[in-house]
Amino acid sequence: MPDTRPDTIRQLSTKVVYDNPWMVVREDEVERPDGSQGIYAYVDKPDFVMVVPMEDDGFHLVEEYRYPMRRRSWSFPQGTAVASSREEEARIELAEETGLRAGNWTLLGALDNAHGLVNQQLYVYLATDLERGPVNREHTEQDMLHRWVPRAEFERMIRAGEVSDSGTIAAYALLAMGLTSGSG
């Protein structure tokens, strides 16, 4: 629900400046709390899910070439939330990208993804009680690799910059907080 307090920025108009099947770029005319006007441009994208597949005090990661960064990157499995429910999408993404199926699912939380630039949210799920099955990657994921790493190795990869995806690191923080508090 939009925030309608008097100290918030108010939208006066909106227009689409770019549109494709994956995103819409909008430019809104806005009025700030002091009455001054300006524009605010942002990307309108569907929400996405991220899965933290945990097994034997370690995690299953995927690596693929990320074109905007012009390099390969390790992360937790993730994808746009297009299924009938977010948990169903998480199940689909985990199976497609790793071949794993989980017996237990826990929603760890929802995060804003680059909240000054994108209206997209990230829903993080913990997947445990894992079983192997066939991988069924999308054509665009043909270069994807999958590997299991122990927790200590995962943390080393973060420190070394081998895992630099902010969503993956934030998902790990949610998991760590839950495990520390006994609620994960």
C-alpha positions in Angstrom: 0.0 0.0 0.0 1.4 3.4 -0.9 2.6 5.7 1.9 0.2 8.7 2.0 1.7 10.6 4.9 2.1 14.3 4.2 6.0 14.0 4.4 6.2 11.6 1.4 6.8 12.3 -2.3 3.6 12.4 -4.3 3.2 11.1 -7.8 1.7 13.7 -10.2 2.0 11.7 -13.4 3.8 8.7 -14.8 5.0 7.7 -18.3 6.7 4.6 -19.7 10.0 5.5 -21.3 11.1 2.0 -22.2 9.2 -1.4 -22.2 10.2 -5.0 -22.9 9.1 -8.4 -21.7 11.4 -8.3 -18.6 11.1 -4.7 -17.4 9.5 -1.3 -17.7 11.3 2.0 -17.2 9.1 4.7 -15.8 9.5 8.4 -15.4 7.2 10.0 -12.8 6.6 13.6 -12.3 6.6 14.1 -8.5 6.0 16.7 -5.8 8.2 16.6 -2.8 7.0 17.5 0.8 8.2 21.1 0.4 6.1 21.5 -2.8 9.0 21.5 -5.2 8.5 19.3 -8.3 10.8 17.0 -10.2 11.1 13.7 -11.9 11.9 10.2 -10.5 12.9 7.4 -12.9 12.8 3.8 -11.9 12.6 0.3 -13.2 9.3 -1.6 -12.8 10.1 -5.3 -12.5 8.2 -8.3 -11.2 9.2 -9.7 -7.8 11.6 -12.6 -7.6 12.4 -15.5 -5.3 15.7 -16.8 -4.0 16.3 -20.2 -2.5 18.9 -21.0 0.1 19.4 -24.8 -0.4 21.0 -25.9 2.8 22.5 -29.4 3.4 25.1 -30.8 5.8 26.0 -27.3 7.1 26.7 -26.1 3.6 24.8 -24.6 0.6 24.1 -25.4 -3.0 25.2 -22.5 -5.3 24.8 -21.8 -9.0 27.2 -19.9 -11.1 26.5 -18.2 -14.5 27.6 -15.4 -16.7 25.9 -12.2 -15.6 25.9 -10.0 -18.7 25.4 -6.6 -17.0 28.5 -7.3 -14.8 30.4 -8.9 -17.7 31.6 -11.8 -15.5 30.5 -15.1 -14.0 29.0 -14.9 -10.5 28.0 -17.5 -7.8 24.7 -17.1 -6.1 21.8 -19.0 -4.6 19.2 -20.2 -7.1 16.7 -17.4 -8.0 14.1 -16.4 -10.5 11.2 -14.1 -11.3 8.1 -15.0 -9.4 5.7 -16.0 -12.2 4.1 -19.2 -10.7 0.8 -19.3 -8.9 2.6 -18.7 -5.6 6.0 -17.5 -4.5 6.8 -20.8 -2.8 5.8 -22.7 -5.9 8.2 -20.5 -7.9 10.9 -21.2 -5.4 10.3 -25.0 -5.9 10.5 -24.5 -9.7 13.7 -22.5 -9.6 15.4 -24.9 -7.3 14.5 -27.9 -9.4 15.3 -26.2 -12.7 18.7 -24.8 -11.7 20.1 -27.6 -9.4 17.8 -30.6 -9.9 17.1 -30.5 -6.2 13.7 -31.0 -4.6 13.2 -29.9 -1.0 11.0 -31.6 1.6 10.9 -28.5 3.9 10.4 -24.9 3.0 10.7 -21.8 5.2 10.1 -18.2 4.2 13.0 -16.3 5.7 11.8 -12.9 4.7 11.1 -10.3 2.0 13.7 -7.7 1.0 13.6 -4.6 -1.3 15.9 -5.1 -4.2 17.8 -1.8 -4.9 14.9 0.2 -3.4 16.1 3.5 -4.9 16.1 2.2 -8.4 13.6 -0.8 -8.7 10.2 -1.5 -7.2 11.0 -5.2 -7.1 11.0 -7.4 -3.9 13.0 -10.5 -3.2 11.4 -13.3 -1.3 13.9 -15.6 0.4 13.2 -19.3 1.1 15.2 -21.8 3.0 15.0 -25.3 1.4 16.1 -28.3 3.4 15.6 -32.1 3.3 16.9 -32.1 -0.2 16.6 -34.9 -2.8 18.3 -35.1 -6.2 16.4 -35.1 -9.5 17.0 -34.0 -13.1 18.1 -30.5 -13.9 15.8 -28.6 -16.4 17.4 -25.3 -17.0 16.0 -22.6 -19.3 17.8 -22.0 -22.6 19.3 -18.8 -21.1 20.9 -20.8 -18.3 22.8 -23.2 -20.5 26.2 -22.1 -19.1 25.1 -22.5 -15.4 27.2 -24.6 -13.0 26.0 -26.0 -9.7 28.1 -27.0 -6.7 27.7 -27.6 -3.0 30.1 -25.7 -0.6 30.5 -26.0 3.1 29.5 -22.9 5.2 33.1 -22.0 5.9 33.9 -22.1 2.2 30.8 -20.0 1.4 31.9 -17.3 3.9 35.4 -17.4 2.5 33.9 -16.9 -1.0 32.0 -13.8 0.2 35.2 -12.3 1.8 37.2 -13.0 -1.4 34.5 -11.4 -3.6 33.7 -14.7 -5.4 30.1 -14.4 -4.1 29.2 -10.7 -4.6 25.5 -10.9 -5.4 23.8 -8.7 -2.8 20.6 -10.8 -2.7 22.6 -13.9 -1.9 24.6 -12.2 0.9 21.4 -10.6 2.3 19.6 -14.0 2.1 22.6 -15.5 4.1 22.2 -12.8 6.7 18.5 -13.6 7.1 19.4 -17.2 7.5 22.2 -16.5 10.0 19.9 -14.3 12.1 17.3 -17.0 12.2 19.7 -19.7 13.2 21.2 -17.4 15.8 17.8 -16.6 17.3 16.7 -20.2 17.1 13.8 -19.3 14.7 15.3 -20.5 11.4 
